[in-house]
Amino acid sequence: MTGPLVNAILFLATLTVSIGSGVVIGALTPWIALMRGIVPPLAQPVTPFILELKTL
């Protein structure tokens, strides 16, 4: 549920404001998930790669 919701927010931000807003949200969401403890411990080292994939 979380993945499609995040992707929908990225899509809507890009459509309504600009591509830059989609990139900013895409860059922030993995770090916010990491800080809030949503990312499982084994996935924490790959957070920078998730960030890179979302902003491509």
ChimeraX commands (.cxc) that place a marker at each C-alpha (Angstrom):
marker #1 position 0.00,0.00,0.00 radius 0.5
marker #1 position 2.80,2.43,0.85 radius 0.5
marker #1 position 4.70,2.05,-2.44 radius 0.5
marker #1 position 1.75,2.86,-4.73 radius 0.5
marker #1 position 0.72,5.74,-2.46 radius 0.5
marker #1 position 4.20,7.29,-2.57 radius 0.5
marker #1 position 4.33,6.87,-6.34 radius 0.5
marker #1 position 0.92,8.50,-6.69 radius 0.5
marker #1 position 2.11,11.49,-4.63 radius 0.5
marker #1 position 5.23,11.78,-6.79 radius 0.5
marker #1 position 3.11,11.67,-9.93 radius 0.5
marker #1 position 0.62,14.27,-8.65 radius 0.5
marker #1 position 3.39,16.60,-7.45 radius 0.5
marker #1 position 5.05,16.39,-10.83 radius 0.5
marker #1 position 1.80,17.08,-12.67 radius 0.5
marker #1 position 0.52,19.89,-10.47 radius 0.5
marker #1 position 3.68,21.81,-9.61 radius 0.5
marker #1 position 6.79,20.79,-11.52 radius 0.5
marker #1 position 9.29,18.04,-12.15 radius 0.5
marker #1 position 11.49,19.57,-9.46 radius 0.5
marker #1 position 8.84,19.02,-6.80 radius 0.5
marker #1 position 8.59,15.36,-7.75 radius 0.5
marker #1 position 12.35,15.04,-7.47 radius 0.5
marker #1 position 12.40,16.72,-4.04 radius 0.5
marker #1 position 9.63,14.49,-2.69 radius 0.5
marker #1 position 11.32,11.45,-4.21 radius 0.5
marker #1 position 14.58,12.40,-2.53 radius 0.5
marker #1 position 13.03,13.07,0.87 radius 0.5
marker #1 position 10.75,10.06,1.27 radius 0.5
marker #1 position 13.47,7.40,1.70 radius 0.5
marker #1 position 15.27,9.51,4.30 radius 0.5
marker #1 position 12.07,10.28,6.21 radius 0.5
marker #1 position 11.20,6.58,6.22 radius 0.5
marker #1 position 14.68,5.81,7.54 radius 0.5
marker #1 position 14.44,8.44,10.29 radius 0.5
marker #1 position 10.96,7.30,11.38 radius 0.5
marker #1 position 12.00,3.66,11.60 radius 0.5
marker #1 position 9.80,2.48,8.74 radius 0.5
marker #1 position 12.72,0.98,6.82 radius 0.5
marker #1 position 13.59,-2.51,8.10 radius 0.5
marker #1 position 17.10,-2.80,9.60 radius 0.5
marker #1 position 18.41,-5.00,6.78 radius 0.5
marker #1 position 17.27,-2.46,4.17 radius 0.5
marker #1 position 18.83,0.57,5.88 radius 0.5
marker #1 position 22.20,0.33,4.06 radius 0.5
marker #1 position 20.46,0.52,0.66 radius 0.5
marker #1 position 18.54,3.73,1.42 radius 0.5
marker #1 position 20.90,5.88,-0.71 radius 0.5
marker #1 position 20.32,3.55,-3.66 radius 0.5
marker #1 position 16.53,3.79,-3.20 radius 0.5
marker #1 position 16.95,7.57,-3.23 radius 0.5
marker #1 position 18.90,7.43,-6.47 radius 0.5
marker #1 position 16.40,5.12,-8.18 radius 0.5
marker #1 position 13.42,7.28,-7.24 radius 0.5
marker #1 position 15.00,10.44,-8.61 radius 0.5
marker #1 position 16.04,8.97,-11.98 radius 0.5
marker link #1:1,2 radius 0.2
marker link #1:2,3 radius 0.2
marker link #1:3,4 radius 0.2
marker link #1:4,5 radius 0.2
marker link #1:5,6 radius 0.2
marker link #1:6,7 radius 0.2
marker link #1:7,8 radius 0.2
marker link #1:8,9 radius 0.2
marker link #1:9,10 radius 0.2
marker link #1:10,11 radius 0.2
marker link #1:11,12 radius 0.2
marker link #1:12,13 radius 0.2
marker link #1:13,14 radius 0.2
marker link #1:14,15 radius 0.2
marker link #1:15,16 radius 0.2
marker link #1:16,17 radius 0.2
marker link #1:17,18 radius 0.2
marker link #1:18,19 radius 0.2
marker link #1:19,20 radius 0.2
marker link #1:20,21 radius 0.2
marker link #1:21,22 radius 0.2
marker link #1:22,23 radius 0.2
marker link #1:23,24 radius 0.2
marker link #1:24,25 radius 0.2
marker link #1:25,26 radius 0.2
marker link #1:26,27 radius 0.2
marker link #1:27,28 radius 0.2
marker link #1:28,29 radius 0.2
marker link #1:29,30 radius 0.2
marker link #1:30,31 radius 0.2
marker link #1:31,32 radius 0.2
marker link #1:32,33 radius 0.2
marker link #1:33,34 radius 0.2
marker link #1:34,35 radius 0.2
marker link #1:35,36 radius 0.2
marker link #1:36,37 radius 0.2
marker link #1:37,38 radius 0.2
marker link #1:38,39 radius 0.2
marker link #1:39,40 radius 0.2
marker link #1:40,41 radius 0.2
marker link #1:41,42 radius 0.2
marker link #1:42,43 radius 0.2
marker link #1:43,44 radius 0.2
marker link #1:44,45 radius 0.2
marker link #1:45,46 radius 0.2
marker link #1:46,47 radius 0.2
marker link #1:47,48 radius 0.2
marker link #1:48,49 radius 0.2
marker link #1:49,50 radius 0.2
marker link #1:50,51 radius 0.2
marker link #1:51,52 radius 0.2
marker link #1:52,53 radius 0.2
marker link #1:53,54 radius 0.2
marker link #1:54,55 radius 0.2
marker link #1:55,56 radius 0.2
view
